[in-house]
Amino acid sequence: MRVRSIALAAAGIAAILGLASSPAQANHIWGSYHWARTGAVQLNIYSSVTSDWSGDLVTANGDWNQSAYLNNTLLSGAADATTRQQCPAVTGAIRVCNYTYGNTGWAGIASIGTGRGKNRSHITRAVAKMNDTYLGSADAAKRLGVMCQEVGHDFGLGHQDEDFTNPNLGTCMDYTNDWSTNQHPNQHDYDQLALIYGHSDSTTTTGKAGATTIRTGDTVTVITWA
């Protein structure tokens, strides 16, 4: 794991290239960072990716939404080269981008902005970048795994294991040289989300009103409140 400061009240975490040595983590929460909310996390995730990445983002969002604590919505965002290169954060939301960012040493990176003072642990905006310099010609498993991992970081998750040579843990939140079985979250990821979001905040930073979703057969009713 490499954590770096990217701006005032912001931090980043990356899927890096090469070898690392660190034991598997029983608890892989990324500090105390989380989206403040009073119910489930309900974020708009802006897709600023090219068409060859859109399927991976749809799959990753669907995987993470399997958590009882996440109910996020994908929206089309600007996907011109300038937007994808800069990948500007949106307050109360996540933006996902791909671009040839160059020989940076990371295949994907997630960055978050946070509040100040006592709200410093509250995520207020987040981005996830896929680096086509490394991933443009990568196999489908690696592309999906990195997408899943970077989006997962934006919810406050760290890596389960940071040693590329250890056996796969069956989660995208694992460093690996073989992504064939590490493309999706596993139960431990969902358990960690329950630890992160198993409380209510007195405020919200998600940019969306709270809501209760009721599913009855093929009918979905969403009740929102301010």
Protein Blocks (a to p, Z undefined) as FASTA:
>chain_A
ZZddfbehiacddddehjddddddfblcehjbdcddfbdcddddddfbdfklmmmmmmmm
mmmmmpmkbccddddddfbfklmmnopacehiacdddddebjnopabdcdddddehjllm
pcfbdcddddfklmmmmcfklmmmmmmmmmmmmnopacfbfcfkbccehiakbccfbfkl
mmbccfklmmmmmmmmmcccfbdfklpacdddddehjaccddddZZ
